[in-house]
């Protein structure tokens, strides 16, 4: 297991995480907004389009190839390929394109998610948006973004009341009927609600532009990196029970403890049986 005082190991994990993000940038940008983009549908239902592209697979393969060279004894949990078991107690959690629907549509709100985690959850994470050239990192004492405007420290907003809060989610329907009911009970009390951000919403929260992200039906690879980045920026991420969120499912991310408490209370009062 990783000791929090092991600076040499921490530095190596950060170095490798950036190598992975750099490699995924190359593979995703190769076909983004390109007529050569090939898309398959992973869904078994014609009414639920769940795309995967050659960029998803190529980006994850490129990252796995780097890990095979740089960190061969670590585990890997990724979206597109089978889990690899390791021996170090560390797991790389990879989502090569979070927001593939946005990727297919040409919007710049998808991202590459990379985290290194142990059994307690994520230790360090990266949310990378290759097309804009923005990278958000968090963990091991670091909390920073780089992009077209240069580098800046990440810091969540200090909003304390729901009436002043900006709320993001990817889908208006959120999840099940009960989950949507609970979400919209919170949405009625906030200042503004916007949809369609995928992982970029979590990055905006960490950067201090919005206050809440509420979602349901997430997989572990959807949320490990956002947890690391948001917590490093001073935010709070839990499930809708108020517990650890790194196993996925229903997610509540908030800029402040006060906002988290208010939103969590409404979610729990409205979620149903």
C-alpha positions in Angstrom: 0.0 0.0 0.0 1.1 3.6 -0.7 2.4 5.6 2.3 1.2 9.2 2.2 4.8 10.1 3.1 6.4 8.3 0.2 7.2 11.3 -2.0 9.3 9.3 -4.5 6.4 7.0 -5.3 3.9 9.9 -5.4 6.1 11.7 -7.9 6.4 8.6 -10.0 2.6 8.1 -10.0 2.1 11.7 -11.0 4.6 11.4 -13.8 3.0 8.3 -15.2 -0.5 9.8 -14.9 0.6 12.7 -17.1 2.2 10.3 -19.6 -1.2 8.5 -19.9 -3.0 11.8 -20.4 -0.5 12.9 -23.1 -0.9 9.6 -24.9 -4.7 9.7 -24.7 -4.7 13.2 -26.1 -2.9 12.0 -29.2 -5.3 9.2 -29.8 -8.6 11.1 -29.2 -7.6 14.1 -31.2 -6.6 11.9 -34.2 -10.3 11.4 -35.1 -12.3 14.0 -33.1 -14.6 15.9 -35.5 -13.2 13.8 -38.3 -15.4 12.2 -41.1 -13.3 9.0 -40.5 -14.7 8.6 -37.0 -16.1 5.1 -36.6 -18.8 4.5 -34.0 -20.4 1.3 -32.6 -23.4 1.0 -30.4 -22.8 -1.0 -27.2 -26.5 -0.9 -26.1 -28.8 -3.8 -26.7 -31.8 -1.4 -26.9 -32.4 0.7 -30.0 -33.8 3.5 -27.9 -30.6 3.8 -25.7 -27.7 4.8 -27.9 -24.4 3.9 -26.1 -21.6 4.7 -28.5 -18.0 3.5 -28.5 -15.5 4.7 -31.0 -12.1 3.6 -32.3 -10.7 6.5 -30.2 -12.0 5.1 -27.0 -10.3 1.8 -27.6 -7.1 3.3 -29.0 -6.7 5.8 -26.1 -7.2 3.1 -23.5 -4.8 0.7 -25.3 -2.2 3.5 -25.5 -2.5 4.1 -21.7 -2.4 0.4 -20.9 0.8 0.0 -23.0 2.5 2.8 -21.0 1.4 1.1 -17.8 2.8 -2.2 -19.0 6.1 -0.5 -19.4 6.2 2.0 -16.4 4.0 0.3 -13.7 3.6 -3.4 -14.7 2.7 -4.6 -11.3 -0.3 -2.2 -10.7 -3.9 -3.2 -11.4 -5.9 -1.6 -14.2 -9.7 -0.9 -14.3 -10.8 0.5 -17.6 -14.0 1.0 -19.5 -13.1 -0.8 -22.7 -10.9 -3.7 -21.8 -10.8 -6.4 -19.1 -9.6 -5.6 -15.6 -5.9 -6.4 -15.0 -5.0 -7.7 -11.6 -1.8 -6.4 -10.0 0.2 -7.0 -6.8 1.0 -3.5 -5.5 -2.4 -2.5 -4.0 -2.7 0.3 -6.5 -5.2 0.5 -9.4 -5.2 2.7 -12.4 -8.8 3.6 -13.2 -9.2 4.7 -16.8 -12.0 6.2 -18.8 -10.5 7.0 -22.2 -13.4 9.1 -23.3 -15.9 10.1 -20.7 -18.8 11.6 -22.7 -18.5 9.6 -25.9 -21.9 10.9 -27.0 -20.5 14.4 -26.9 -17.4 13.2 -28.6 -19.5 11.8 -31.5 -21.5 15.0 -31.6 -18.3 17.2 -31.8 -18.9 19.0 -28.5 -15.7 19.8 -26.4 -17.2 18.7 -23.1 -15.9 15.1 -23.1 -12.7 14.2 -21.3 -10.1 11.6 -20.5 -10.3 10.4 -16.9 -7.2 8.9 -15.2 -6.9 8.1 -11.5 -4.6 6.0 -9.4 -6.4 4.5 -6.4 -6.1 2.1 -3.5 -8.9 0.3 -1.6 -9.9 3.5 0.2 -10.5 5.3 -3.1 -8.7 7.7 -5.5 -5.3 9.1 -4.5 -4.5 11.2 -7.5 -6.6 12.1 -10.6 -6.6 13.9 -13.9 -9.5 15.3 -15.9 -8.1 16.1 -19.3 -9.9 17.9 -22.2 -7.6 17.4 -25.2 -9.4 19.6 -27.7 -9.5 22.7 -25.5 -6.1 21.8 -24.1 -7.2 21.9 -20.5 -5.9 19.6 -17.8 -7.2 19.5 -14.2 -5.2 17.6 -11.6 -5.7 16.8 -7.9 -4.1 14.8 -5.2 -0.8 14.3 -3.4 -0.8 18.0 -2.3 -1.5 19.2 -5.9 -4.6 21.0 -7.1 -4.1 22.8 -10.4 -5.3 23.3 -14.0 -3.4 24.2 -17.1 -5.0 25.5 -20.3 -5.1 28.3 -22.9 -4.9 30.9 -20.1 -1.9 29.3 -18.5 -1.8 27.6 -15.1 -4.0 28.3 -12.1 -4.7 26.8 -8.7 -8.0 25.0 -8.4 -10.4 26.2 -5.7 -14.1 25.5 -5.3 -16.5 28.4 -4.8 -17.7 29.4 -1.3 -21.4 29.3 -2.1 -23.4 28.3 1.0 -27.0 28.5 -0.1 -28.9 26.5 -2.7 -30.7 29.6 -4.0 -27.3 30.9 -5.1 -26.0 27.7 -6.6 -25.3 26.6 -10.1 -26.1 22.9 -10.8 -24.8 20.6 -13.6 -25.8 17.1 -14.7 -25.3 15.2 -17.9 -28.9 14.0 -18.6 -32.1 15.8 -17.7 -33.7 12.4 -16.9 -30.7 11.7 -14.5 -31.5 8.0 -14.0 -34.6 6.2 -12.9 -37.9 7.9 -12.4 -37.3 8.1 -8.6 -33.7 9.5 -9.2 -35.0 12.1 -11.6 -37.7 13.1 -9.1 -35.1 13.6 -6.4 -32.7 15.5 -8.7 -35.4 17.9 -9.9 -36.4 18.6 -6.3 -32.9 20.0 -5.8 -33.0 21.7 -9.2 -36.1 23.7 -8.2 -34.2 25.4 -5.4 -31.0 26.4 -7.2 -30.2 29.5 -9.2 -29.4 27.8 -12.5 -29.3 24.2 -13.9 -27.5 23.1 -17.0 -27.1 19.8 -18.7 -24.8 17.8 -21.0 -21.4 18.4 -19.4 -20.2 14.8 -18.7 -16.9 14.9 -16.7 -16.3 18.5 -17.7 -18.9 19.5 -15.1 -16.8 18.1 -12.3 -13.8 20.1 -13.7 -15.8 23.3 -13.6 -16.8 22.6 -10.0 -13.2 22.1 -9.0 -12.2 25.3 -10.9 -14.8 27.4 -9.0 -17.3 28.0 -11.8 -20.3 25.9 -10.6 -21.4 24.6 -7.2 -23.1 21.2 -7.6 -23.0 18.2 -9.9 -25.6 15.5 -9.3 -25.8 12.3 -11.3 -26.9 8.7 -11.1 -25.9 5.4 -12.7 -22.1 6.1 -12.8 -19.4 3.5 -13.0 -16.2 3.6 -10.9 -14.2 4.7 -13.9 -16.6 7.7 -14.3 -15.9 9.1 -10.9 -12.5 8.2 -9.5 -10.6 11.0 -11.2 -13.4 13.7 -10.5 -13.3 12.7 -6.8 -9.6 13.3 -6.6 -9.7 16.6 -8.4 -12.7 18.0 -6.5 -11.5 17.0 -3.1 -8.1 18.4 -3.7 -9.8 21.7 -4.7 -11.7 21.8 -1.4 -15.0 20.2 -2.5 -17.1 17.3 -1.2 -18.1 14.2 -3.2 -20.3 11.4 -1.8 -23.0 9.1 -2.9 -26.7 10.0 -2.2 -26.4 8.2 1.2 -23.6 10.5 2.2 -21.0 7.7 2.0 -17.9 7.1 -0.2 -18.6 7.6 -4.0 -15.8 5.7 -5.6 -17.8 2.6 -6.4 -20.1 4.7 -8.6 -23.8 4.9 -8.6 -25.6 8.0 -7.4 -23.2 10.9 -7.1 -23.4 14.3 -5.3 -20.5 16.7 -5.7 -20.6 20.0 -3.9 -18.4 23.1 -3.6 -19.1 23.4 0.1 -20.1 21.3 3.1 -23.1 23.5 3.6 -24.4 23.0 0.0 -23.7 19.3 0.2 -25.8 19.0 3.4 -28.7 20.9 1.9 -28.7 19.0 -1.4 -28.3 15.6 0.3 -31.3 16.3 2.6 -33.5 17.0 -0.4 -32.2 14.0 -2.4 -32.9 11.7 0.5 -36.3 13.1 1.2 -37.4 12.6 -2.4 -35.7 9.4 -3.6 -38.5 7.1 -2.7 -38.3 3.4 -1.7 
